[in-house]
Amino acid sequence: MKKYNASIGGSIIFSKETDYHKVSTIISYLGYNEVEYQPYKNLQFNKQLRLTELEFREISDKEKEQLRSLLDKSQIIYADIILSATSQNIP
């Protein structure tokens, strides 16, 4: 199957002060690069991937679930997680 270059990025919206180092460790563990951190507000992140068309369709939900699970296990309180995947080449 043909693989395409894709980018997935997002933001974790915090509802209160959070342990930045715990969140940063989780983001790094999942292979993301931090883009911007605003204390008491959010953390933005992204990563580049090579995906098939089918993988691309499912990636946002899978990544969001994985991130949500790790944040919950680490007892990090957040208001929302926003993720989106983009690619210029996938039909």
C-alpha positions in Angstrom: 0.0 0.0 0.0 1.2 3.5 -0.8 2.1 5.6 2.2 1.7 9.4 2.2 3.3 12.2 4.3 0.9 13.4 6.9 0.9 15.8 9.8 -1.1 15.4 13.0 -1.3 18.2 15.5 -3.4 19.5 18.3 -3.8 21.1 21.6 -4.6 20.0 25.2 -6.8 22.6 26.8 -6.3 22.8 30.6 -9.1 23.6 33.0 -6.6 24.5 35.8 -2.9 24.6 36.6 -1.3 21.4 35.6 2.0 19.6 36.0 3.8 20.7 32.9 6.6 18.1 33.2 4.1 15.2 33.3 2.2 16.5 30.2 5.5 17.1 28.4 6.7 13.6 29.1 3.4 12.1 27.8 3.6 14.2 24.6 7.2 13.2 24.0 6.4 9.5 24.7 3.8 9.6 21.9 6.4 11.1 19.5 5.0 14.6 19.4 7.0 17.8 19.3 5.9 20.6 21.5 5.0 23.8 19.6 3.8 26.1 22.3 3.0 25.9 26.0 0.8 28.5 27.7 0.6 27.9 31.5 -3.0 27.6 32.8 -4.2 27.5 29.1 -2.9 24.9 26.7 -0.1 22.9 25.2 0.2 22.7 21.4 2.0 19.8 19.7 2.5 18.1 16.3 4.3 15.2 14.5 5.0 14.0 11.0 3.9 10.5 9.9 3.9 8.3 6.8 0.4 6.7 6.6 -1.7 4.7 4.2 -5.0 6.2 3.2 -6.9 3.9 5.7 -4.5 4.7 8.5 -5.0 8.4 7.8 -8.7 8.2 8.2 -8.4 6.6 11.6 -5.4 8.3 13.1 -7.1 11.2 14.9 -9.4 9.0 16.9 -6.7 6.5 17.8 -4.2 9.2 18.8 -6.8 11.1 20.8 -7.8 7.9 22.7 -4.2 7.1 23.4 -3.5 10.6 24.7 -6.7 10.7 26.7 -5.8 7.3 28.4 -2.3 8.4 29.4 -3.5 11.8 30.7 -6.2 10.1 32.8 -3.7 7.5 34.1 -1.4 10.3 35.1 -4.3 12.1 36.8 -3.9 15.2 34.7 -7.0 17.3 34.6 -7.8 18.8 31.2 -10.9 20.4 29.6 -10.5 19.1 26.1 -8.2 17.6 23.5 -8.3 18.9 20.0 -6.5 16.8 17.2 -6.5 17.0 13.5 -4.6 15.3 10.7 -3.7 16.8 7.4 -2.0 15.7 4.2 -1.8 17.3 0.8 -1.4 14.0 -1.1 -4.1 11.7 0.2 -7.1 11.5 -2.2 
